[in-house]
């Protein structure tokens, strides 16, 4: 009986190996490279447009959440033009010195119920894209406070905020949590323009989940290492809400750099990403 079982197992293994299909070489066509646009309105006076190029995931490898300088040079657009047009006027954004791919406007006004038209051209590749966004009304952040909890293994900070949701319409919101400027800095104020992880977290809200016009919500962040937090809320379009939702689900900023964003919602003509305009409302909160 033992020999019979051994022979039977041998035949099963041999049969399984013999029936295993030969591996097939699959040649997947690379996605056509396009420009990738990301925009952000920073509380204060800044409108920022980030311009990069899409790359096929087979073109490079990223280990340990590290982007090499060579990869960044391929991704970020360092020579091009970015303009925003509105009400017959056109603003040309300037590229941030030493930061390729980031174009900034210091003076584009925020005019309610107005279309803003974006034009971007990459001089190195000749690729160009266009888009448009509508400036929605501002929704004010009424209150905000933050409290730290050190009772667990890791400390957490709960940030609670409130605002009034306009009735009779569908609304979507982006809530950002910023770190304040380094306390050792010689200048005061809130540093929302520094390119060093100042924007800590972003969440999105849909007013279909609200039970009343007066909304109180909270969000918990881990290991907040500063004694203040800047909370910002923006009334955004449904399209931008869907885009942010997809970006948040897809993972970190590194993930969005190294994966083709073809499955994300987009309002970029002949490109990827999203162009948005909005008017943030913010509060600087001391962490208790």
C-alpha positions in Angstrom: 0.0 0.0 0.0 2.9 2.4 0.9 4.5 1.8 -2.5 1.2 2.3 -4.2 0.7 5.7 -2.5 4.2 6.7 -3.4 3.8 5.8 -7.1 0.4 7.5 -7.2 1.9 10.8 -5.8 4.7 10.5 -8.2 2.3 10.2 -11.1 0.2 13.1 -9.9 3.3 15.3 -9.7 4.6 14.2 -13.1 1.1 14.8 -14.6 0.9 18.2 -13.0 4.3 19.2 -14.3 3.7 17.7 -17.7 0.4 19.6 -18.1 1.8 23.0 -17.0 1.6 25.3 -20.0 4.8 26.8 -21.2 5.3 30.4 -20.2 4.3 32.9 -22.8 6.2 36.1 -23.6 3.8 39.0 -23.5 4.8 42.2 -25.0 2.7 45.0 -23.5 2.8 48.2 -25.4 4.1 51.2 -23.4 1.6 53.9 -22.7 2.0 57.1 -24.7 4.0 59.6 -22.6 1.9 62.6 -21.6 2.1 65.6 -19.3 0.8 65.1 -15.8 -0.7 68.2 -14.1 -1.3 68.8 -10.4 -2.5 72.1 -8.9 -3.0 73.5 -5.5 -4.2 76.7 -4.1 -2.2 77.5 -0.9 -3.9 79.6 1.8 -2.5 83.1 1.4 -1.9 84.1 -2.2 -0.2 81.2 -4.0 -1.6 79.2 -6.9 0.8 76.3 -7.7 0.8 74.0 -10.8 3.1 71.0 -10.8 4.1 69.7 -14.3 5.7 66.2 -14.8 5.8 63.6 -17.5 4.3 60.2 -17.4 6.6 57.2 -17.6 6.0 53.5 -18.2 6.5 51.6 -14.9 9.0 49.3 -16.8 11.3 52.3 -17.4 12.7 52.3 -13.9 12.7 50.6 -10.5 12.1 52.4 -7.2 13.2 50.7 -4.0 12.6 51.7 -0.4 10.4 54.7 -1.4 13.3 56.5 -2.9 13.3 58.4 -6.2 16.7 58.9 -7.7 17.7 62.2 -9.2 17.9 60.7 -12.6 14.3 59.5 -12.3 13.2 62.9 -11.1 15.0 64.6 -14.0 13.0 62.4 -16.4 9.7 63.0 -14.6 9.8 66.8 -13.8 9.4 69.5 -16.5 12.2 72.0 -16.0 11.6 74.0 -19.2 8.2 75.2 -20.3 5.4 77.7 -20.0 2.3 77.7 -17.8 -0.4 80.3 -18.1 -3.8 80.8 -16.5 -6.4 82.9 -18.2 -9.6 84.4 -16.8 -11.9 87.3 -17.6 -9.8 88.4 -20.6 -6.5 88.4 -18.5 -3.6 85.9 -18.7 -1.1 85.3 -15.9 2.2 83.5 -16.7 3.4 81.4 -13.8 7.1 81.4 -12.9 9.1 78.3 -12.2 10.3 78.0 -8.6 14.1 78.4 -8.6 15.9 75.1 -7.9 12.6 73.2 -7.9 11.9 71.7 -11.4 8.3 71.1 -12.3 6.8 73.6 -9.9 5.2 76.8 -11.4 3.8 79.5 -9.2 1.5 82.5 -9.4 1.6 85.1 -6.7 -1.1 87.4 -8.0 -3.8 85.4 -9.8 -7.0 86.8 -8.2 -9.8 84.4 -6.9 -13.0 85.6 -8.6 -16.1 83.7 -7.8 -18.2 82.0 -10.5 -15.4 82.4 -13.0 -13.7 80.0 -15.4 -9.9 79.7 -15.2 -8.2 78.3 -18.3 -4.9 76.5 -18.0 -2.3 76.1 -20.8 1.0 74.2 -20.3 3.7 73.4 -22.8 6.9 71.4 -22.2 9.7 72.9 -24.3 11.8 69.8 -24.2 9.2 67.4 -25.7 6.8 69.8 -27.4 3.9 68.3 -25.5 1.1 70.6 -24.4 -2.1 70.4 -22.5 -5.1 72.5 -21.6 -7.8 72.5 -18.9 -10.3 74.7 -17.2 -11.7 75.0 -13.7 -14.6 77.0 -12.1 -14.0 79.0 -9.0 -16.6 78.0 -6.4 -17.7 80.0 -3.4 -15.7 79.8 -0.3 -16.9 77.9 2.7 -15.6 79.3 6.0 -14.0 77.2 8.7 -15.8 78.3 11.8 -13.9 76.6 14.6 -11.0 74.2 15.0 -9.0 72.7 17.9 -6.5 69.9 18.5 -5.8 67.7 21.4 -2.9 65.2 21.8 -3.3 61.8 23.4 -0.2 60.1 24.7 -2.0 57.2 26.5 -1.2 54.6 23.9 2.0 53.2 22.5 2.1 56.0 19.9 0.8 59.4 20.5 -2.1 60.7 18.4 -3.5 64.1 17.8 -7.3 64.6 17.3 -8.2 67.6 15.3 -11.8 68.7 15.5 -13.3 71.4 13.2 -16.7 72.8 12.2 -18.2 74.6 9.2 -21.5 75.4 7.7 -22.5 73.3 4.6 -24.6 75.4 2.1 -28.0 73.9 1.6 -30.0 73.1 -1.5 -26.9 71.9 -3.5 -24.4 69.1 -3.5 -21.0 70.0 -2.1 -17.6 68.3 -1.8 -14.7 69.4 0.4 -11.0 69.1 0.7 -9.5 69.4 4.2 -5.7 69.9 4.5 -3.6 69.6 7.6 -0.4 71.6 7.4 2.6 71.9 9.7 3.6 75.3 10.8 7.0 76.9 10.0 10.0 75.6 12.0 10.1 77.3 15.4 13.8 78.0 14.8 13.1 80.1 11.8 13.9 83.8 12.0 10.7 84.8 10.3 7.2 84.4 11.7 3.9 83.2 10.2 2.8 80.0 8.6 5.2 78.5 6.1 2.9 76.9 3.4 5.3 77.5 0.6 8.3 75.5 1.8 8.8 72.3 -0.2 9.5 70.1 2.8 6.5 68.0 3.8 4.6 71.0 5.0 1.3 69.5 3.8 1.0 66.6 6.1 -2.4 65.0 5.2 -5.4 65.6 3.0 -8.9 64.1 3.4 -12.1 64.6 1.4 -15.7 65.0 2.5 -19.0 64.5 0.7 -22.0 66.4 2.1 -24.3 63.5 1.3 -23.0 62.0 4.6 -24.0 65.1 6.6 -27.1 65.1 8.8 -27.4 68.9 9.1 -26.1 72.2 7.7 -23.9 72.7 10.8 -21.1 70.2 10.4 -18.6 69.1 13.1 -16.0 66.6 12.1 -12.7 65.3 13.4 -9.5 63.7 12.1 -6.7 61.9 13.9 -3.1 62.1 12.9 -0.2 60.1 14.4 3.0 61.4 15.9 2.4 65.1 15.3 5.6 66.7 16.4 4.7 70.3 16.4 2.7 72.4 18.9 0.5 73.9 16.2 -1.5 72.7 13.2 -3.0 74.6 10.3 -6.4 73.4 9.2 -7.7 74.4 5.8 -11.0 73.6 4.1 -11.9 74.2 0.5 -15.2 73.9 -1.4 -14.2 71.8 -4.5 -15.8 70.3 -7.6 -17.2 66.8 -7.7 -14.5 66.0 -10.3 -11.7 67.1 -8.1 -13.2 65.2 -5.2 -13.2 62.0 -7.3 -9.6 62.6 -8.4 -8.4 63.2 -4.8 -10.3 60.1 -3.6 -8.5 58.0 -6.2 -5.1 59.5 -5.3 -5.6 58.9 -1.6 -6.6 55.3 -2.2 -3.6 54.7 -4.5 -1.1 55.4 -1.7 1.7 57.9 -1.2 3.0 60.6 -3.4 5.8 58.3 -4.4 3.2 55.8 -5.7 1.5 58.5 -7.8 4.9 59.3 -9.3 5.8 55.8 -10.2 2.4 54.5 -11.5 0.8 55.6 -14.7 -2.2 57.7 -13.6 -4.5 56.5 -16.4 -7.1 55.1 -14.1 -7.5 58.4 -12.2 -10.3 60.9 -13.1 -8.8 63.8 -15.1 -9.9 67.1 -16.6 -6.6 67.6 -18.5 -7.0 67.6 -22.3 -4.4 65.2 -23.8 -2.8 64.6 -20.5 -3.2 63.3 -17.0 -3.9 64.8 -13.5 -6.2 67.5 -12.5 -6.4 71.3 -12.6 -8.5 73.0 -9.9 -9.2 76.4 -8.4 -10.7 77.0 -5.0 -10.6 79.5 -2.1 -9.3 77.9 1.1 -10.4 78.9 4.6 -7.9 78.2 7.4 -7.3 78.4 11.1 -4.0 78.1 13.0 -4.6 75.8 16.0 -2.5 75.2 19.1 -2.2 71.5 20.0 -3.3 71.0 23.7 
